[in-house]
Amino acid sequence: MDPKELTDGLIQFVIFLFSTTCHEASHAFAAQRGGDPTAFNAGQASLNPWPHIRREPFGMVLMPLLCYAAGGFMIGWASAPYDPLWAQRHPRRAGAMSLAGPAANFALVLIAALLLNVGAVSGLFKSEQAGGIEQFLAVMFNLNLLLGIFNLIPIPPLDGFTAVALFLPESAALRLFALGAQIRRFSFLVLLLGYQYFGTILNPLRALAVHYLLPLYQ
């Protein structure tokens, strides 16, 4: 790898760690607010990435670096523990907890979009010294858009599956959770297939996001 590739990789990795940490910390905080302190007590309601790396070292460190080394965009995973009995007693709270992770990613998308627009209008990005800032914000916009949309796909173990409980009667939500537990063993295969065709979902949504959120930056 040349120095530029190493620099680009470092920027992507820092943003991946930060974005994934925000995602999981939001899960932990929402669960604690909803009555399940499991992740909160494990130290995961924190913007310190270490508790999340310690829980999922392969998904948080090795997988994104391998993806980048293979010529792809950094992708990986993390997880926050929760009490399944709490989820059964309060399926809608569990749904809100699941939705909190993607919501954190979309919040970062909005922050990055705001700063990119401000930078474009102010002329900040015309200076060579600000090139790194612009790249950082552009990667933060794109990566968090990817993470937020991908995690909303309604298949286990993605957040979108549990978040469906917010729109169902509690009895139906409990049946959904039971179904998820049965098919979870096949989740990895489903995720591989979903990721293979994810571009057909992401590309038009990204085009819309760029059009509406970055009107001054384009």
SERO-4910 file (N, C-alpha, C, O; in steps of 0.05 Angstrom, whole numbers):
BEGIN
 pado doro    nc1    nc2    nc3   cac1   cac2   cac3    cc1    cc2    cc3    oc1    oc2    oc3
  Met    A     17    -24      0      0      0      0     18     25      0     38     26     14
  Asp    A      9     45    -16     24     70    -16     14     87      8     -6     81     20
  Pro    A     28    109     14     21    126     37     -8    136     36    -21    138     56
  Lys    A    -18    143     12    -45    153      9    -65    131     17    -85    137     31
  Glu    A    -61    107      8    -79     85     15    -79     80     45    -99     74     57
  Leu    A    -55     82     57    -53     78     86    -68    100    101    -82     95    121
  Thr    A    -66    125     91    -80    148    103   -110    145    100   -125    149    119
  Asp    A   -119    137     76   -147    133     71   -158    111     89   -180    113    101
  Gly    A   -142     89     92   -151     67    109   -153     75    138   -171     67    152
  Leu    A   -134     91    147   -135    101    175   -159    118    180   -172    115    201
  Ile    A   -165    136    161   -189    153    164   -214    136    165   -231    140    182
  Gln    A   -216    117    147   -240    100    147   -242     84    172   -264     81    183
  Phe    A   -220     74    182   -220     57    206   -229     73    231   -245     64    247
  Val    A   -218     97    233   -225    115    256   -255    121    255   -269    120    276
  Ile    A   -265    127    232   -294    134    229   -311    109    234   -332    111    246
  Phe    A   -302     86    224   -317     61    229   -318     56    259   -340     50    269
  Leu    A   -296     58    273   -297     53    302   -315     73    316   -331     65    333
  Phe    A   -313     98    309   -330    119    322   -359    114    316   -376    115    334
  Ser    A   -366    108    291   -394    105    283   -406     80    295   -429     81    305
  Thr    A   -391     58    296   -401     34    308   -404     36    338   -423     26    349
  Thr    A   -385     51    350   -387     56    379   -412     72    386   -426     66    405
  Cys    A   -417     93    370   -442    109    374   -467     92    371   -486     94    386
  His    A   -466     74    351   -489     56    345   -495     39    370   -517     37    379
  Glu    A   -474     25    380   -478      7    402   -483     21    428   -499     12    444
  Ala    A   -471     44    432   -476     60    456   -505     69    457   -518     70    478
  Ser    A   -516     75    434   -544     83    432   -563     60    439   -583     64    453
  His    A   -556     36    430   -571     12    438   -571      9    469   -592      6    481
  Ala    A   -547     12    480   -544      8    509   -559     29    525   -572     22    545
  Phe    A   -557     54    516   -571     75    530   -601     72    528   -616     76    548
  Ala    A   -611     65    504   -640     62    500   -651     39    516   -673     40    528
  Ala    A   -635     17    518   -644     -6    533   -645      1    563   -664     -7    577
  Gln    A   -625     15    572   -625     23    601   -649     41    607   -661     38    628
  Arg    A   -655     60    589   -678     77    593   -704     61    592   -724     69    605
  Gly    A   -704     39    578   -728     22    576   -730      1    597   -750    -14    598
  Gly    A   -710     -1    615   -712    -19    638   -693    -43    637   -694    -60    655
  Asp    A   -675    -44    617   -656    -66    615   -628    -55    618   -617    -43    599
  Pro    A   -615    -57    641   -589    -45    645   -565    -63    637   -542    -57    644
  Thr    A   -571    -85    623   -550   -105    617   -526    -93    604   -503    -95    613
  Ala    A   -530    -79    581   -508    -67    566   -497    -43    581   -473    -38    580
  Phe    A   -514    -28    594   -505     -5    610   -485    -14    631   -465     -1    635
  Asn    A   -492    -35    645   -475    -45    667   -449    -58    656   -430    -60    671
  Ala    A   -450    -66    631   -425    -77    618   -407    -55    608   -386    -61    596
  Gly    A   -415    -30    612   -398     -7    603   -401      0    574   -384     14    563
  Gln    A   -423     -9    561   -426     -4    533   -442     21    526   -446     27    502
  Ala    A   -453     35    546   -466     61    541   -444     82    542   -446    101    557
  Ser    A   -424     78    525   -400     95    526   -390    100    498   -392     83    481
  Leu    A   -378    123    494   -365    130    468   -336    120    468   -322    126    449
  Asn    A   -328    107    489   -301     94    489   -304     68    473   -320     50    480
  Pro    A   -289     64    451   -293     40    434   -283     15    447   -290     -7    438
  Trp    A   -267     16    468   -254     -8    478   -274    -29    488   -271    -52    482
  Pro    A   -295    -22    504   -314    -43    512   -327    -57    488   -333    -81    490
  His    A   -332    -43    466   -344    -55    443   -324    -72    427   -331    -93    417
  Ile    A   -299    -63    426   -278    -79    413   -273   -105    429   -270   -126    418
  Arg    A   -273   -102    456   -268   -126    473   -290   -147    469   -285   -171    470
  Arg    A   -315   -138    464   -337   -156    460   -337   -169    432   -343   -193    429
  Glu    A   -329   -153    412   -329   -163    384   -303   -155    370   -304   -138    352
  Pro    A   -281   -167    378   -255   -159    366   -254   -165    336   -242   -150    320
  Phe    A   -266   -187    327   -264   -194    299   -281   -174    282   -272   -164    262
  Gly    A   -306   -169    291   -323   -152    276   -315   -123    277   -320   -108    258
  Met    A   -302   -114    299   -295    -86    302   -268    -79    291   -263    -56    284
  Val    A   -250    -98    290   -222    -92    282   -214   -109    257   -207    -97    236
  Leu    A   -214   -135    260   -202   -152    239   -219   -151    213   -207   -148    191
  Met    A   -245   -153    215   -262   -154    191   -260   -128    175   -256   -130    150
  Pro    A   -263   -105    187   -261    -80    170   -234    -77    158   -232    -68    135
  Leu    A   -212    -84    172   -185    -82    160   -182   -102    137   -169    -95    117
  Leu    A   -192   -126    140   -190   -146    119   -206   -136     94   -197   -140     72
  Cys    A   -230   -125     99   -246   -115     76   -231    -93     61   -231    -92     37
  Tyr    A   -218    -75     76   -203    -54     63   -179    -64     48   -173    -56     26
  Ala    A   -165    -83     61   -141    -95     48   -149   -110     22   -133   -111      3
  Ala    A   -174   -120     21   -183   -135     -2   -194   -116    -24   -203   -125    -45
  Gly    A   -193    -90    -18   -201    -70    -38   -230    -61    -35   -240    -47    -53
  Gly    A   -243    -68    -13   -271    -60     -9   -273    -38     11   -254    -29     23
  Phe    A   -298    -30     16   -304    -10     37   -305    -24     64   -312    -48     66
  Met    A   -296    -10     85   -296    -23    111   -324    -29    121   -341    -12    121
  Ile    A   -327    -54    129   -353    -62    140   -346    -83    162   -327    -97    160
  Gly    A   -363    -84    182   -359   -102    204   -383   -102    222   -405    -97    212
  Trp    A   -380   -109    246   -403   -110    264   -394   -108    293   -371   -110    300
  Ala    A   -414   -103    310   -410   -103    339   -437   -112    351   -456   -117    336
  Ser    A   -438   -113    377   -463   -122    390   -464   -111    418   -444   -106    431
  Ala    A   -489   -107    427   -494    -99    455   -511   -121    468   -531   -128    457
  Pro    A   -503   -130    492   -519   -151    505   -545   -140    515   -547   -116    522
  Tyr    A   -565   -157    516   -591   -149    527   -604   -173    540   -596   -196    535
  Asp    A   -624   -168    556   -638   -190    570   -661   -199    553   -680   -184    549
  Pro    A   -661   -223    542   -683   -233    525   -710   -234    540   -731   -231    527
  Leu    A   -709   -239    566   -734   -239    581   -747   -211    582   -771   -208    581
  Trp    A   -729   -191    585   -739   -163    583   -752   -157    556   -773   -145    555
  Ala    A   -739   -167    535   -750   -163    508   -777   -176    505   -795   -165    492
  Gln    A   -781   -200    517   -806   -213    515   -828   -199    531   -851   -198    523
  Arg    A   -820   -188    554   -839   -173    570   -846   -146    558   -869   -136    561
  His    A   -827   -134    544   -831   -107    533   -822   -107    504   -801    -95    498
  Pro    A   -836   -120    486   -827   -122    458   -824    -94    444   -806    -91    428
  Arg    A   -841    -76    451   -839    -50    438   -815    -34    449   -803    -19    434
  Arg    A   -809    -37    474   -785    -25    484   -760    -37    471   -741    -23    465
  Ala    A   -761    -63    466   -739    -77    452   -737    -66    423   -715    -63    413
  Gly    A   -760    -61    411   -760    -49    384   -748    -21    384   -732    -15    366
  Ala    A   -754     -5    404   -742     22    406   -712     20    411   -697     36    400
  Met    A   -704      1    427   -675     -3    432   -661    -10    406   -639      0    401
  Ser    A   -673    -27    389   -661    -35    364   -659    -11    345   -639     -8    330
  Leu    A   -680      5    345   -681     28    327   -660     50    335   -652     66    318
  Ala    A   -652     50    360   -634     71    370   -607     70    356   -594     91    351
  Gly    A   -598     46    348   -572     44    335   -571     57    308   -554     75    303
  Pro    A   -589     49    289   -590     63    263   -596     93    266   -586    109    250
  Ala    A   -612    100    286   -618    129    290   -592    144    296   -589    167    287
  Ala    A   -574    132    311   -548    145    317   -532    149    291   -520    170    287
  Asn    A   -533    129    273   -519    131    248   -530    154    231   -516    169    218
  Phe    A   -557    155    230   -570    176    214   -564    204    226   -563    224    211
  Ala    A   -562    206    252   -555    231    265   -527    240    256   -522    263    251
  Leu    A   -508    221    254   -481    227    244   -482    235    215   -466    252    206
  Val    A   -499    223    199   -503    231    171   -511    260    170   -500    276    154
  Leu    A   -530    268    186   -540    296    186   -518    315    195   -515    337    184
  Ile    A   -503    308    215   -481    325    225   -460    328    203   -451    351    198
  Ala    A   -452    306    190   -433    308    168   -443    325    145   -428    340    134
  Ala    A   -469    321    138   -481    337    116   -481    367    123   -474    383    106
  Leu    A   -488    374    147   -488    402    155   -460    414    153   -457    436    142
  Leu    A   -440    400    162   -412    410    161   -402    411    133   -387    429    126
  Leu    A   -409    392    116   -401    393     88   -413    416     73   -400    430     58
  Asn    A   -439    422     79   -452    445     66   -439    471     76   -434    489     60
  Val    A   -434    473    102   -421    497    112   -394    501    101   -386    523     93
  Gly    A   -379    479     99   -352    481     87   -352    490     58   -335    505     50
  Ala    A   -372    480     43   -374    487     15   -381    517     12   -369    530     -5
  Val    A   -400    526     28   -409    554     25   -387    573     35   -383    595     23
  Ser    A   -373    566     55   -353    584     67   -327    584     51   -310    601     54
  Gly    A   -324    564     32   -299    562     17   -277    549     32   -254    549     23
  Leu    A   -283    537     55   -263    524     71   -248    502     56   -224    499     59
  Phe    A   -263    487     40   -251    464     27   -233    471      3   -221    453     -9
  Lys    A   -231    497     -3   -214    505    -25   -184    505    -17   -166    505    -34
  Ser    A   -179    506      9   -152    505     18   -142    477     21   -157    459     27
  Glu    A   -116    473     15   -105    446     16   -105    434     44   -109    410     48
  Gln    A   -102    452     64   -102    442     92   -128    430    100   -129    414    118
  Ala    A   -150    439     87   -177    429     95   -185    403     80   -206    393     84
  Gly    A   -167    394     63   -174    370     47   -179    346     64   -197    330     59
  Gly    A   -164    343     86   -168    320    104   -194    322    119   -207    302    123
  Ile    A   -202    346    126   -228    350    139   -251    343    120   -270    329    128
  Glu    A   -249    352     96   -270    345     76   -272    315     72   -294    304     71
  Gln    A   -249    302     69   -249    273     65   -261    259     89   -277    240     86
  Phe    A   -254    268    113   -265    256    138   -295    258    139   -309    238    144
  Leu    A   -306    282    133   -335    286    133   -349    270    112   -371    260    116
  Ala    A   -337    268     88   -349    253     66   -351    224     73   -371    211     67
  Val    A   -329    213     85   -330    185     93   -350    180    115   -364    160    115
  Met    A   -352    199    134   -371    197    155   -400    197    145   -416    181    154
  Phe    A   -405    214    125   -431    215    112   -438    188     99   -459    176    104
  Asn    A   -420    178     82   -425    154     67   -426    129     84   -443    112     81
  Leu    A   -407    126    103   -406    102    119   -431    100    137   -442     79    140
  Asn    A   -438    122    149   -461    121    168   -488    118    153   -506    106    163
  Leu    A   -489    128    128   -512    123    112   -514     93    106   -536     81    108
  Leu    A   -492     80     99   -491     52     94   -499     36    119   -516     18    118
  Leu    A   -487     43    142   -492     28    167   -521     31    175   -534     12    183
  Gly    A   -532     55    173   -559     60    182   -579     45    165   -598     33    175
  Ile    A   -576     46    138   -595     33    120   -592      2    122   -612    -12    124
  Phe    A   -567     -7    123   -563    -36    124   -575    -48    149   -588    -70    148
  Asn    A   -572    -35    171   -582    -46    196   -612    -45    198   -624    -57    216
  Leu    A   -625    -30    181   -654    -29    181   -667    -52    164   -691    -55    164
  Ile    A   -651    -68    151   -662    -91    136   -675   -109    156   -662   -117    176
  Pro    A   -700   -117    152   -715   -132    173   -709   -162    173   -727   -178    169
  Ile    A   -684   -169    176   -676   -198    179   -658   -200    204   -642   -182    208
  Pro    A   -661   -221    219   -644   -224    243   -616   -231    233   -612   -245    214
  Pro    A   -595   -221    247   -596   -206    273   -596   -176    270   -589   -162    289
  Leu    A   -603   -166    246   -602   -137    242   -624   -123    258   -644   -135    265
  Asp    A   -619    -97    264   -637    -82    281   -665    -79    269   -685    -78    284
  Gly    A   -667    -79    243   -693    -75    230   -713    -97    237   -737    -93    237
  Phe    A   -702   -121    243   -720   -144    250   -735   -138    276   -759   -141    277
  Thr    A   -720   -131    297   -732   -126    323   -748   -100    322   -768    -98    336
  Ala    A   -739    -81    306   -753    -55    305   -781    -57    294   -798    -40    300
  Val    A   -787    -79    279   -814    -83    269   -834    -85    291   -858    -79    287
  Ala    A   -824    -94    315   -842    -97    338   -856    -71    345   -878    -71    357
  Leu    A   -845    -48    338   -857    -22    344   -884    -19    329   -900     -3    338
  Phe    A   -887    -33    308   -911    -30    291   -930    -53    292   -949    -55    276
  Leu    A   -925    -72    311   -942    -95    314   -956    -96    341   -945    -85    360
  Pro    A   -978   -110    343   -989   -116    370   -969   -133    385   -953   -148    373
  Glu    A   -970   -132    411   -949   -146    427   -950   -176    422   -928   -188    421
  Ser    A   -973   -188    418   -974   -217    413   -960   -224    387   -946   -244    385
  Ala    A   -965   -207    366   -951   -212    341   -921   -207    343   -906   -221    330
  Ala    A   -913   -188    359   -885   -182    362   -871   -206    376   -848   -213    369
  Leu    A   -884   -218    395   -873   -241    409   -870   -265    390   -850   -280    391
  Arg    A   -889   -268    372   -887   -290    352   -864   -284    333   -850   -302    324
  Leu    A   -860   -258    326   -838   -250    309   -811   -257    323   -793   -267    310
  Phe    A   -809   -251    348   -784   -256    363   -778   -286    363   -756   -295    360
  Ala    A   -800   -302    367   -796   -332    367   -787   -341    340   -769   -359    338
  Leu    A   -798   -330    319   -789   -337    292   -760   -329    287   -744   -344    275
  Gly    A   -752   -306    297   -725   -297    294   -705   -315    308   -684   -320    298
  Ala    A   -713   -325    332   -696   -344    346   -692   -370    331   -670   -382    332
  Gln    A   -712   -378    316   -710   -403    300   -693   -400    276   -678   -418    269
  Ile    A   -694   -377    263   -679   -374    238   -652   -360    242   -637   -357    223
  Arg    A   -646   -353    266   -621   -339    271   -597   -356    263   -576   -345    256
  Arg    A   -599   -382    265   -576   -399    258   -569   -396    228   -546   -402    220
  Phe    A   -588   -388    212   -583   -384    184   -578   -355    176   -576   -348    153
  Ser    A   -576   -338    197   -574   -310    192   -550   -302    175   -551   -284    158
  Phe    A   -527   -315    180   -503   -308    166   -506   -311    136   -497   -295    120
  Leu    A   -519   -333    128   -523   -338    100   -542   -317     88   -537   -307     66
  Val    A   -563   -311    103   -582   -290     93   -568   -263     91   -573   -248     72
  Leu    A   -551   -257    110   -536   -231    109   -517   -230     86   -515   -209     73
  Leu    A   -504   -252     79   -486   -252     56   -502   -247     31   -493   -231     14
  Leu    A   -525   -260     28   -542   -255      4   -552   -226      4   -552   -213    -17
  Gly    A   -560   -216     27   -571   -189     29   -549   -169     22   -554   -149      9
  Tyr    A   -525   -173     32   -503   -155     26   -495   -155     -3   -488   -134    -14
  Gln    A   -497   -178    -16   -490   -180    -44   -508   -162    -61   -499   -150    -81
  Tyr    A   -534   -161    -54   -553   -144    -70   -560   -118    -56   -579   -105    -64
  Phe    A   -544   -111    -35   -551    -87    -20   -548    -62    -36   -562    -42    -31
  Gly    A   -530    -62    -56   -526    -39    -73   -552    -29    -87   -555     -6    -92
  Thr    A   -569    -48    -93   -594    -41   -107   -612    -25    -89   -629     -9    -98
  Ile    A   -609    -28    -62   -624    -12    -43   -609     14    -37   -620     36    -36
  Leu    A   -583     11    -31   -567     33    -22   -564     55    -43   -566     79    -36
  Asn    A   -558     48    -68   -551     68    -88   -573     89    -92   -567    113    -92
  Pro    A   -598     81    -97   -619    101   -100   -624    118    -75   -629    141    -76
  Leu    A   -622    105    -51   -626    120    -27   -603    139    -22   -607    161    -12
  Arg    A   -579    131    -29   -556    149    -26   -559    173    -45   -553    195    -38
  Ala    A   -569    168    -69   -573    190    -89   -593    210    -78   -590    234    -80
  Leu    A   -614    200    -65   -634    217    -53   -622    233    -30   -627    257    -27
  Ala    A   -606    220    -13   -594    233     10   -575    255      0   -575    277     11
  Val    A   -559    249    -20   -540    270    -30   -556    293    -42   -549    316    -38
  His    A   -577    287    -56   -593    309    -69   -606    327    -48   -606    352    -52
  Tyr    A   -617    316    -27   -632    332     -8   -615    342     15   -621    363     27
  Leu    A   -594    327     23   -578    335     46   -553    350     39   -542    364     56
  Leu    A   -544    348     14   -520    362      6   -525    381    -17   -510    380    -37
  Pro    A   -545    398    -16   -551    415    -39   -529    436    -44   -526    445    -67
  Leu    A   -514    444    -24   -493    464    -27   -466    452    -33   -448    466    -41
  Tyr    A   -463    427    -28   -437    414    -30   -433    401    -58   -410    398    -66
  Gln    A   -455    395    -72   -452    381    -98   -438    398   -118   -434    390   -141
***
